């Protein structure tokens, strides 16, 4: 399965988060699944790609040309797909994905996973959307989704297929691996 992963291009201040990213990458690499991600060599994105590749896995990066111009791509990728812009990048990552995971990240990560959540809730994507709630990072997002249901602005049915996982073991269980 192609697992599209969204995460930060910053390193963050938490070594244990980098360890969790590395653990996910090692699992993807050893499990026979493949990574699809933003293609960068920097920050948590670089940690993820490196761990997949070093574990014998396949990693496809999808980067817009302006990032290539800044030489931000990870050079050891199995495949690098260059897009014209960020919108095309997001569309390609969705097209390639059989499952979607968001790790802690910034506003770009939030935008990307929100698009997946919306598509899942509308039935446009029939793939699991997993929010890796590492150390409660996405508690507020889970609370917001609950509030949407509570206020009648969404429904539990609409949120089927959106999962919050607190560990790699839960992610693996959700993905049915």
C-alpha positions, 0 to 999 in steps of 0.5 A, a space after each residue: 500500500 502507498 502510505 501518504 504521510 504529512 508532517 513538518 519540514 521543521 525538526 521541532 524541539 522534541 527528540 522523542 518526536 523524531 524517534 517516533 517519526 523514525 519508528 514509523 519510517 522503519 515500519 513502512 520500510 520493513 512492512 513492504 508498504 511504500 511512502 509517499 510524502 512531500 519529498 524534502 530532506 529537511 526537518 521531520 520529512 527528511 527523518 521519515 524518508 531516510 528511515 524508510 530508505 535505510 529500512 529497505 523501503 520505497 519512498 516517493 517524494 512529490 515536490 513543486 519545482 520551486 522547492 527543487 530550485 532551492 535544492 530541498 529534495 531528498 536525493 536518495 528517493 526511489 522516485 521524485 515527482 516534480 509538480 508545478 505548484 503546491 496545489 498540484 503537489 497535494 493532488 498528486 499525493 492524494 492520487 498516489 495514496 492508499 492511506 493517509 497519515 498526519 504526524 505533528 507539523 505546522 500549518 501546511 500539515 494541517 491544511 493537507 490533512 484537513 483536505 483529506 478529512 473533508 474528502 473522506 467525510 464526503 465519501 470522495 476518498 475511501 481510504 483511512 485518514 489517520 491523525 497520529 496524535 503523538 503525545 496529545 498533539 492533535 487533542 484540540 483537533 479531535 475536540 473540534 471534530 467532536 464539537 462539530 458533531 455536538 453542534 449539529 454541524 457534522 455527524 458521526 457518520 460523516 467522520 467515519 474513516 477519520 481516526 486518531 492514533 496515539 501510537 504506531 501500534 494503533 496506526 498499524 491496527 487501523 491500517 489492517 497490517 
